[in-house]
Amino acid sequence: MARQLRARLISLFSRQCLTSVIAKQRAADYERLAVFLESGQVVPSLERAHPLTETADAMRHLEAGRVRGKVAITIGQSQ
């Protein structure tokens, strides 16, 4: 929130017009996204899912910058 307020203040003293946008969450949008995901039209870029016990290793891998996609931590499930 502070970032948006700072942008509005800066725009008073700058040639740039800085503003903020608030997205509206609609159930219909999530339902449509679910259809795309279920049909395979939209596929998340998931590099690997790590079990909770490997969280430290997953974070080290992420911090090293070697990740190509998202890294997920699974809880209570086998891979």
PDB file as gemmi writes it, atoms N, CA and C in Angstrom:
CRYST1    1.000    1.000    1.000  90.00  90.00  90.00 P 1                      
ATOM      1  N   MET A   1       0.825  -1.191   0.000  1.00  0.00           N  
ATOM      2  CA  MET A   1       0.000   0.000   0.000  1.00  0.00           C  
ATOM      3  C   MET A   1       0.865   1.249   0.000  1.00  0.00           C  
ATOM      4  N   ALA A   2       1.976   1.207   0.721  1.00  0.00           N  
ATOM      5  CA  ALA A   2       2.856   2.373   0.789  1.00  0.00           C  
ATOM      6  C   ALA A   2       3.412   2.724  -0.579  1.00  0.00           C  
ATOM      7  N   ARG A   3       3.685   1.697  -1.390  1.00  0.00           N  
ATOM      8  CA  ARG A   3       4.238   1.932  -2.725  1.00  0.00           C  
ATOM      9  C   ARG A   3       3.248   2.703  -3.596  1.00  0.00           C  
ATOM     10  N   GLN A   4       1.965   2.342  -3.523  1.00  0.00           N  
ATOM     11  CA  GLN A   4       0.962   3.031  -4.314  1.00  0.00           C  
ATOM     12  C   GLN A   4       0.794   4.488  -3.857  1.00  0.00           C  
ATOM     13  N   LEU A   5       0.800   4.692  -2.550  1.00  0.00           N  
ATOM     14  CA  LEU A   5       0.672   6.057  -2.033  1.00  0.00           C  
ATOM     15  C   LEU A   5       1.873   6.912  -2.422  1.00  0.00           C  
ATOM     16  N   ARG A   6       3.053   6.319  -2.367  1.00  0.00           N  
ATOM     17  CA  ARG A   6       4.271   7.040  -2.755  1.00  0.00           C  
ATOM     18  C   ARG A   6       4.214   7.425  -4.235  1.00  0.00           C  
ATOM     19  N   ALA A   7       3.710   6.534  -5.077  1.00  0.00           N  
ATOM     20  CA  ALA A   7       3.578   6.826  -6.501  1.00  0.00           C  
ATOM     21  C   ALA A   7       2.631   7.994  -6.737  1.00  0.00           C  
ATOM     22  N   ARG A   8       1.528   8.024  -6.013  1.00  0.00           N  
ATOM     23  CA  ARG A   8       0.578   9.131  -6.162  1.00  0.00           C  
ATOM     24  C   ARG A   8       1.207  10.462  -5.754  1.00  0.00           C  
ATOM     25  N   LEU A   9       1.992  10.449  -4.676  1.00  0.00           N  
ATOM     26  CA  LEU A   9       2.678  11.672  -4.239  1.00  0.00           C  
ATOM     27  C   LEU A   9       3.710  12.129  -5.249  1.00  0.00           C  
ATOM     28  N   ILE A  10       4.486  11.202  -5.773  1.00  0.00           N  
ATOM     29  CA  ILE A  10       5.529  11.542  -6.743  1.00  0.00           C  
ATOM     30  C   ILE A  10       4.905  12.129  -7.998  1.00  0.00           C  
ATOM     31  N   SER A  11       3.741  11.627  -8.401  1.00  0.00           N  
ATOM     32  CA  SER A  11       3.115  12.117  -9.629  1.00  0.00           C  
ATOM     33  C   SER A  11       2.715  13.588  -9.520  1.00  0.00           C  
ATOM     34  N   LEU A  12       2.561  14.099  -8.323  1.00  0.00           N  
ATOM     35  CA  LEU A  12       2.251  15.525  -8.153  1.00  0.00           C  
ATOM     36  C   LEU A  12       3.420  16.409  -8.570  1.00  0.00           C  
ATOM     37  N   PHE A  13       4.643  15.894  -8.451  1.00  0.00           N  
ATOM     38  CA  PHE A  13       5.845  16.679  -8.734  1.00  0.00           C  
ATOM     39  C   PHE A  13       6.596  16.176  -9.965  1.00  0.00           C  
ATOM     40  N   SER A  14       5.976  15.368 -10.765  1.00  0.00           N  
ATOM     41  CA  SER A  14       6.628  14.761 -11.919  1.00  0.00           C  
ATOM     42  C   SER A  14       5.758  14.933 -13.150  1.00  0.00           C  
ATOM     43  N   ARG A  15       6.384  14.790 -14.327  1.00  0.00           N  
ATOM     44  CA  ARG A  15       5.619  14.842 -15.564  1.00  0.00           C  
ATOM     45  C   ARG A  15       4.861  13.539 -15.787  1.00  0.00           C  
ATOM     46  N   GLN A  16       5.285  12.496 -15.131  1.00  0.00           N  
ATOM     47  CA  GLN A  16       4.620  11.208 -15.277  1.00  0.00           C  
ATOM     48  C   GLN A  16       3.356  11.167 -14.433  1.00  0.00           C  
ATOM     49  N   CYS A  17       2.362  10.507 -14.954  1.00  0.00           N  
ATOM     50  CA  CYS A  17       1.122  10.312 -14.205  1.00  0.00           C  
ATOM     51  C   CYS A  17       1.140   8.902 -13.632  1.00  0.00           C  
ATOM     52  N   LEU A  18       1.404   8.787 -12.366  1.00  0.00           N  
ATOM     53  CA  LEU A  18       1.463   7.494 -11.699  1.00  0.00           C  
ATOM     54  C   LEU A  18       0.156   7.283 -10.943  1.00  0.00           C  
ATOM     55  N   THR A  19      -0.412   6.131 -11.126  1.00  0.00           N  
ATOM     56  CA  THR A  19      -1.680   5.825 -10.481  1.00  0.00           C  
ATOM     57  C   THR A  19      -1.672   4.370 -10.016  1.00  0.00           C  
ATOM     58  N   SER A  20      -2.712   3.961  -9.351  1.00  0.00           N  
ATOM     59  CA  SER A  20      -2.796   2.577  -8.890  1.00  0.00           C  
ATOM     60  C   SER A  20      -4.057   1.936  -9.456  1.00  0.00           C  
ATOM     61  N   VAL A  21      -4.003   0.622  -9.560  1.00  0.00           N  
ATOM     62  CA  VAL A  21      -5.131  -0.134 -10.076  1.00  0.00           C  
ATOM     63  C   VAL A  21      -5.471  -1.214  -9.058  1.00  0.00           C  
ATOM     64  N   ILE A  22      -6.729  -1.368  -8.783  1.00  0.00           N  
ATOM     65  CA  ILE A  22      -7.180  -2.415  -7.880  1.00  0.00           C  
ATOM     66  C   ILE A  22      -7.975  -3.423  -8.712  1.00  0.00           C  
ATOM     67  N   ALA A  23      -7.513  -4.658  -8.724  1.00  0.00           N  
ATOM     68  CA  ALA A  23      -8.187  -5.707  -9.496  1.00  0.00           C  
ATOM     69  C   ALA A  23      -9.400  -6.213  -8.737  1.00  0.00           C  
ATOM     70  N   LYS A  24     -10.440  -6.504  -9.480  1.00  0.00           N  
ATOM     71  CA  LYS A  24     -11.646  -7.072  -8.883  1.00  0.00           C  
ATOM     72  C   LYS A  24     -11.596  -8.584  -9.037  1.00  0.00           C  
ATOM     73  N   GLN A  25     -11.891  -9.275  -7.984  1.00  0.00           N  
ATOM     74  CA  GLN A  25     -11.930 -10.732  -8.021  1.00  0.00           C  
ATOM     75  C   GLN A  25     -13.377 -11.155  -8.245  1.00  0.00           C  
ATOM     76  N   ARG A  26     -13.585 -11.944  -9.297  1.00  0.00           N  
ATOM     77  CA  ARG A  26     -14.920 -12.412  -9.619  1.00  0.00           C  
ATOM     78  C   ARG A  26     -14.910 -13.929  -9.693  1.00  0.00           C  
ATOM     79  N   ALA A  27     -15.912 -14.540  -9.127  1.00  0.00           N  
ATOM     80  CA  ALA A  27     -16.022 -16.001  -9.134  1.00  0.00           C  
ATOM     81  C   ALA A  27     -16.078 -16.534 -10.558  1.00  0.00           C  
ATOM     82  N   ALA A  28     -16.726 -15.820 -11.455  1.00  0.00           N  
ATOM     83  CA  ALA A  28     -16.833 -16.268 -12.845  1.00  0.00           C  
ATOM     84  C   ALA A  28     -15.458 -16.380 -13.503  1.00  0.00           C  
ATOM     85  N   ASP A  29     -14.556 -15.465 -13.160  1.00  0.00           N  
ATOM     86  CA  ASP A  29     -13.200 -15.507 -13.714  1.00  0.00           C  
ATOM     87  C   ASP A  29     -12.464 -16.746 -13.234  1.00  0.00           C  
ATOM     88  N   TYR A  30     -12.628 -17.100 -11.958  1.00  0.00           N  
ATOM     89  CA  TYR A  30     -11.972 -18.290 -11.426  1.00  0.00           C  
ATOM     90  C   TYR A  30     -12.573 -19.558 -12.019  1.00  0.00           C  
ATOM     91  N   GLU A  31     -13.871 -19.552 -12.265  1.00  0.00           N  
ATOM     92  CA  GLU A  31     -14.515 -20.710 -12.885  1.00  0.00           C  
ATOM     93  C   GLU A  31     -14.002 -20.907 -14.308  1.00  0.00           C  
ATOM     94  N   ARG A  32     -13.843 -19.823 -15.032  1.00  0.00           N  
ATOM     95  CA  ARG A  32     -13.318 -19.893 -16.402  1.00  0.00           C  
ATOM     96  C   ARG A  32     -11.873 -20.384 -16.395  1.00  0.00           C  
ATOM     97  N   LEU A  33     -11.071 -19.895 -15.469  1.00  0.00           N  
ATOM     98  CA  LEU A  33      -9.692 -20.344 -15.348  1.00  0.00           C  
ATOM     99  C   LEU A  33      -9.635 -21.833 -15.024  1.00  0.00           C  
ATOM    100  N   ALA A  34     -10.528 -22.300 -14.160  1.00  0.00           N  
ATOM    101  CA  ALA A  34     -10.574 -23.722 -13.809  1.00  0.00           C  
ATOM    102  C   ALA A  34     -10.855 -24.574 -15.038  1.00  0.00           C  
ATOM    103  N   VAL A  35     -11.726 -24.105 -15.926  1.00  0.00           N  
ATOM    104  CA  VAL A  35     -12.027 -24.837 -17.162  1.00  0.00           C  
ATOM    105  C   VAL A  35     -10.765 -24.948 -18.016  1.00  0.00           C  
ATOM    106  N   PHE A  36     -10.026 -23.858 -18.143  1.00  0.00           N  
ATOM    107  CA  PHE A  36      -8.778 -23.874 -18.926  1.00  0.00           C  
ATOM    108  C   PHE A  36      -7.761 -24.835 -18.323  1.00  0.00           C  
ATOM    109  N   LEU A  37      -7.631 -24.815 -17.012  1.00  0.00           N  
ATOM    110  CA  LEU A  37      -6.683 -25.703 -16.346  1.00  0.00           C  
ATOM    111  C   LEU A  37      -7.078 -27.166 -16.513  1.00  0.00           C  
ATOM    112  N   GLU A  38      -8.356 -27.472 -16.339  1.00  0.00           N  
ATOM    113  CA  GLU A  38      -8.833 -28.851 -16.454  1.00  0.00           C  
ATOM    114  C   GLU A  38      -8.705 -29.395 -17.870  1.00  0.00           C  
ATOM    115  N   SER A  39      -8.867 -28.520 -18.863  1.00  0.00           N  
ATOM    116  CA  SER A  39      -8.781 -28.964 -20.259  1.00  0.00           C  
ATOM    117  C   SER A  39      -7.335 -29.066 -20.749  1.00  0.00           C  
ATOM    118  N   GLY A  40      -6.403 -28.508 -19.975  1.00  0.00           N  
ATOM    119  CA  GLY A  40      -4.999 -28.544 -20.384  1.00  0.00           C  
ATOM    120  C   GLY A  40      -4.594 -27.388 -21.277  1.00  0.00           C  
ATOM    121  N   GLN A  41      -5.499 -26.419 -21.514  1.00  0.00           N  
ATOM    122  CA  GLN A  41      -5.160 -25.253 -22.331  1.00  0.00           C  
ATOM    123  C   GLN A  41      -4.176 -24.335 -21.624  1.00  0.00           C  
ATOM    124  N   VAL A  42      -4.228 -24.320 -20.313  1.00  0.00           N  
ATOM    125  CA  VAL A  42      -3.294 -23.542 -19.498  1.00  0.00           C  
ATOM    126  C   VAL A  42      -2.570 -24.528 -18.598  1.00  0.00           C  
ATOM    127  N   VAL A  43      -1.252 -24.522 -18.684  1.00  0.00           N  
ATOM    128  CA  VAL A  43      -0.445 -25.446 -17.894  1.00  0.00           C  
ATOM    129  C   VAL A  43       0.561 -24.626 -17.086  1.00  0.00           C  
ATOM    130  N   PRO A  44       0.559 -24.767 -15.762  1.00  0.00           N  
ATOM    131  CA  PRO A  44       1.533 -24.022 -14.964  1.00  0.00           C  
ATOM    132  C   PRO A  44       2.948 -24.532 -15.237  1.00  0.00           C  
ATOM    133  N   SER A  45       3.898 -23.642 -15.164  1.00  0.00           N  
ATOM    134  CA  SER A  45       5.296 -24.003 -15.366  1.00  0.00           C  
ATOM    135  C   SER A  45       5.880 -24.418 -14.021  1.00  0.00           C  
ATOM    136  N   LEU A  46       5.758 -25.688 -13.710  1.00  0.00           N  
ATOM    137  CA  LEU A  46       6.215 -26.219 -12.438  1.00  0.00           C  
ATOM    138  C   LEU A  46       7.483 -27.020 -12.674  1.00  0.00           C  
ATOM    139  N   GLU A  47       8.584 -26.543 -12.090  1.00  0.00           N  
ATOM    140  CA  GLU A  47       9.842 -27.262 -12.256  1.00  0.00           C  
ATOM    141  C   GLU A  47       9.853 -28.551 -11.457  1.00  0.00           C  
ATOM    142  N   ARG A  48       9.456 -28.423 -10.199  1.00  0.00           N  
ATOM    143  CA  ARG A  48       9.493 -29.604  -9.340  1.00  0.00           C  
ATOM    144  C   ARG A  48       8.648 -29.352  -8.098  1.00  0.00           C  
ATOM    145  N   ALA A  49       8.076 -30.436  -7.591  1.00  0.00           N  
ATOM    146  CA  ALA A  49       7.368 -30.392  -6.317  1.00  0.00           C  
ATOM    147  C   ALA A  49       8.232 -31.096  -5.279  1.00  0.00           C  
ATOM    148  N   HIS A  50       8.545 -30.411  -4.197  1.00  0.00           N  
ATOM    149  CA  HIS A  50       9.375 -30.955  -3.133  1.00  0.00           C  
ATOM    150  C   HIS A  50       8.493 -31.319  -1.939  1.00  0.00           C  
ATOM    151  N   PRO A  51       8.773 -32.438  -1.280  1.00  0.00           N  
ATOM    152  CA  PRO A  51       8.051 -32.719  -0.037  1.00  0.00           C  
ATOM    153  C   PRO A  51       8.481 -31.730   1.041  1.00  0.00           C  
ATOM    154  N   LEU A  52       7.663 -31.576   2.043  1.00  0.00           N  
ATOM    155  CA  LEU A  52       7.931 -30.619   3.117  1.00  0.00           C  
ATOM    156  C   LEU A  52       9.306 -30.826   3.744  1.00  0.00           C  
ATOM    157  N   THR A  53       9.757 -32.070   3.815  1.00  0.00           N  
ATOM    158  CA  THR A  53      11.063 -32.361   4.428  1.00  0.00           C  
ATOM    159  C   THR A  53      12.227 -31.819   3.614  1.00  0.00           C  
ATOM    160  N   GLU A  54      12.016 -31.480   2.332  1.00  0.00           N  
ATOM    161  CA  GLU A  54      13.083 -30.947   1.473  1.00  0.00           C  
ATOM    162  C   GLU A  54      12.947 -29.448   1.238  1.00  0.00           C  
ATOM    163  N   THR A  55      12.214 -28.766   2.090  1.00  0.00           N  
ATOM    164  CA  THR A  55      11.981 -27.335   1.900  1.00  0.00           C  
ATOM    165  C   THR A  55      13.285 -26.536   1.870  1.00  0.00           C  
ATOM    166  N   ALA A  56      14.217 -26.850   2.753  1.00  0.00           N  
ATOM    167  CA  ALA A  56      15.491 -26.113   2.788  1.00  0.00           C  
ATOM    168  C   ALA A  56      16.237 -26.277   1.470  1.00  0.00           C  
ATOM    169  N   ASP A  57      16.279 -27.496   0.928  1.00  0.00           N  
ATOM    170  CA  ASP A  57      16.945 -27.725  -0.353  1.00  0.00           C  
ATOM    171  C   ASP A  57      16.248 -26.963  -1.479  1.00  0.00           C  
ATOM    172  N   ALA A  58      14.928 -26.956  -1.457  1.00  0.00           N  
ATOM    173  CA  ALA A  58      14.169 -26.231  -2.478  1.00  0.00           C  
ATOM    174  C   ALA A  58      14.460 -24.737  -2.419  1.00  0.00           C  
ATOM    175  N   MET A  59      14.544 -24.184  -1.225  1.00  0.00           N  
ATOM    176  CA  MET A  59      14.842 -22.758  -1.076  1.00  0.00           C  
ATOM    177  C   MET A  59      16.251 -22.428  -1.552  1.00  0.00           C  
ATOM    178  N   ARG A  60      17.213 -23.303  -1.253  1.00  0.00           N  
ATOM    179  CA  ARG A  60      18.583 -23.078  -1.734  1.00  0.00           C  
ATOM    180  C   ARG A  60      18.627 -23.097  -3.259  1.00  0.00           C  
ATOM    181  N   HIS A  61      17.915 -24.020  -3.850  1.00  0.00           N  
ATOM    182  CA  HIS A  61      17.844 -24.120  -5.307  1.00  0.00           C  
ATOM    183  C   HIS A  61      17.220 -22.848  -5.887  1.00  0.00           C  
ATOM    184  N   LEU A  62      16.170 -22.363  -5.264  1.00  0.00           N  
ATOM    185  CA  LEU A  62      15.487 -21.145  -5.702  1.00  0.00           C  
ATOM    186  C   LEU A  62      16.401 -19.929  -5.578  1.00  0.00           C  
ATOM    187  N   GLU A  63      17.078 -19.798  -4.447  1.00  0.00           N  
ATOM    188  CA  GLU A  63      17.962 -18.657  -4.212  1.00  0.00           C  
ATOM    189  C   GLU A  63      19.173 -18.659  -5.135  1.00  0.00           C  
ATOM    190  N   ALA A  64      19.594 -19.835  -5.583  1.00  0.00           N  
ATOM    191  CA  ALA A  64      20.744 -19.935  -6.483  1.00  0.00           C  
ATOM    192  C   ALA A  64      20.407 -19.454  -7.894  1.00  0.00           C  
ATOM    193  N   GLY A  65      19.111 -19.269  -8.174  1.00  0.00           N  
ATOM    194  CA  GLY A  65      18.700 -18.761  -9.473  1.00  0.00           C  
ATOM    195  C   GLY A  65      18.668 -19.816 -10.564  1.00  0.00           C  
ATOM    196  N   ARG A  66      18.630 -21.073 -10.195  1.00  0.00           N  
ATOM    197  CA  ARG A  66      18.636 -22.151 -11.183  1.00  0.00           C  
ATOM    198  C   ARG A  66      17.237 -22.652 -11.515  1.00  0.00           C  
ATOM    199  N   VAL A  67      16.225 -22.036 -10.986  1.00  0.00           N  
ATOM    200  CA  VAL A  67      14.850 -22.512 -11.159  1.00  0.00           C  
ATOM    201  C   VAL A  67      14.292 -22.030 -12.493  1.00  0.00           C  
ATOM    202  N   ARG A  68      13.663 -22.948 -13.227  1.00  0.00           N  
ATOM    203  CA  ARG A  68      12.999 -22.634 -14.488  1.00  0.00           C  
ATOM    204  C   ARG A  68      11.518 -22.932 -14.321  1.00  0.00           C  
ATOM    205  N   GLY A  69      10.767 -22.031 -13.768  1.00  0.00           N  
ATOM    206  CA  GLY A  69       9.353 -22.249 -13.472  1.00  0.00           C  
ATOM    207  C   GLY A  69       9.125 -22.071 -11.988  1.00  0.00           C  
ATOM    208  N   LYS A  70       8.078 -22.658 -11.502  1.00  0.00           N  
ATOM    209  CA  LYS A  70       7.724 -22.550 -10.090  1.00  0.00           C  
ATOM    210  C   LYS A  70       8.202 -23.764  -9.323  1.00  0.00           C  
ATOM    211  N   VAL A  71       8.415 -23.576  -8.040  1.00  0.00           N  
ATOM    212  CA  VAL A  71       8.774 -24.657  -7.141  1.00  0.00           C  
ATOM    213  C   VAL A  71       7.648 -24.769  -6.126  1.00  0.00           C  
ATOM    214  N   ALA A  72       7.139 -25.977  -5.935  1.00  0.00           N  
ATOM    215  CA  ALA A  72       6.032 -26.201  -5.016  1.00  0.00           C  
ATOM    216  C   ALA A  72       6.504 -27.065  -3.857  1.00  0.00           C  
ATOM    217  N   ILE A  73       5.940 -26.820  -2.688  1.00  0.00           N  
ATOM    218  CA  ILE A  73       6.196 -27.637  -1.511  1.00  0.00           C  
ATOM    219  C   ILE A  73       4.911 -28.410  -1.232  1.00  0.00           C  
ATOM    220  N   THR A  74       5.008 -29.729  -1.233  1.00  0.00           N  
ATOM    221  CA  THR A  74       3.822 -30.550  -0.980  1.00  0.00           C  
ATOM    222  C   THR A  74       3.749 -30.911   0.503  1.00  0.00           C  
ATOM    223  N   ILE A  75       2.550 -30.903   1.028  1.00  0.00           N  
ATOM    224  CA  ILE A  75       2.319 -31.207   2.431  1.00  0.00           C  
ATOM    225  C   ILE A  75       1.349 -32.381   2.509  1.00  0.00           C  
ATOM    226  N   GLY A  76       1.802 -33.447   3.169  1.00  0.00           N  
ATOM    227  CA  GLY A  76       0.928 -34.580   3.419  1.00  0.00           C  
ATOM    228  C   GLY A  76       0.593 -35.427   2.218  1.00  0.00           C  
ATOM    229  N   GLN A  77       1.359 -35.318   1.152  1.00  0.00           N  
ATOM    230  CA  GLN A  77       1.122 -36.128  -0.036  1.00  0.00           C  
ATOM    231  C   GLN A  77       2.426 -36.755  -0.489  1.00  0.00           C  
ATOM    232  N   SER A  78       2.334 -37.900  -1.102  1.00  0.00           N  
ATOM    233  CA  SER A  78       3.532 -38.493  -1.704  1.00  0.00           C  
ATOM    234  C   SER A  78       3.632 -38.003  -3.129  1.00  0.00           C  
ATOM    235  N   GLN A  79       4.848 -37.995  -3.664  1.00  0.00           N  
ATOM    236  CA  GLN A  79       5.043 -37.466  -5.023  1.00  0.00           C  
ATOM    237  C   GLN A  79       4.675 -38.462  -6.058  1.00  0.00           C  
TER     238      GLN A  79                                                      
END                                                                             
